Amino acid sequence: MEGPSSRVSVARDGPLRLTGRRDSGGEAESDSAQDMKTHFRVCRFIMETGVKLGMRSVPVATACVLYHRFFERVSIRAYEPYLVAMSCVYLAGKVEEQHIRTRDIINVSHRYFNSGSAPLECDKEFWDLRDSVVQCELLILRQLNFHVSFEHPHKYLLHYLLSVKSLVNRHAWSRTPVAETSWALLRDCYHGAMCIRHTPQHIAIATLYLALNSYGVELPVGEKEWWQVFCEDVTKPDIDAVISDLLQLYDMEAKCI
């Protein structure tokens, strides 16, 4: 199977290794900027694949965190990122108790790169790729020292949304998609390493803060700011840092189109 930018082949002593070159944005672009674009595209692949496989939001988030944690420890030039992503989806399904068959992951990934194509036959190519996904899963486990269970912002955002809803005029709440926007912003955070750079509570607060401000929804004023009531250790600079990272991701998305 070929990704949009490189060919992979089976190595006898490990998972698939990078043998081709990824798409280049030009010699003038720094390696760091190009790597960020690659990570963005691969995480978008993880999310779209997760949707097609019927995965819940938390397993998809776990797959993205596994991916970012892995490449936090190794160079993106050492391993094919799309293969790592496939293995992360497979491993995340196990971690979050929503097991996904390797055959389904391979076929959905094959269709992602080859739109309209038929499922792969169970030939040598398929079995080589399946073996590589499994081998890469073991590599990820070793690199992460088997620490593959993560705390996500989802449960915090749900709690914060329920609390905010009780404070806002119900007519104003029904007219503005604050909840939907907050969830969408949270999902977008997983396109970049910001999802492992900030604490789950701070990400949840920041996405809700941005959604409320986007629609001009104001909360009752008290002795403390509403976000300090929800999370005692969060500060305004913490919120600004998360929002700044998120806006950089949206800028990255525009460059990736």
Buried (B, 14 or more C-beta within 10 A) or exposed (E): BEBEBBEBEBEEEEBBBBEEEBEEBEEEEEEEEBBBBBBBBBBBBBBEBBEBBEBBBBBBBBBBBBBBBBBEEEEBEEBBBBBBBBBBBBBBBBBBEBEBEBEBBBBBBBBBBEEEEEEBEEEEBBEBBBBBBBBBBEBBBEBBEEEBEBEBBBEBBBEBBEBBEEEBEEEEBEEBBBBEBBBEBBBBBBBBBBBBBBBBBBBBBBBBBBBBEBEEBEBEEEEEBBBBEBBEEBEEEBBEBBBEBBEEBEEBBEEBE
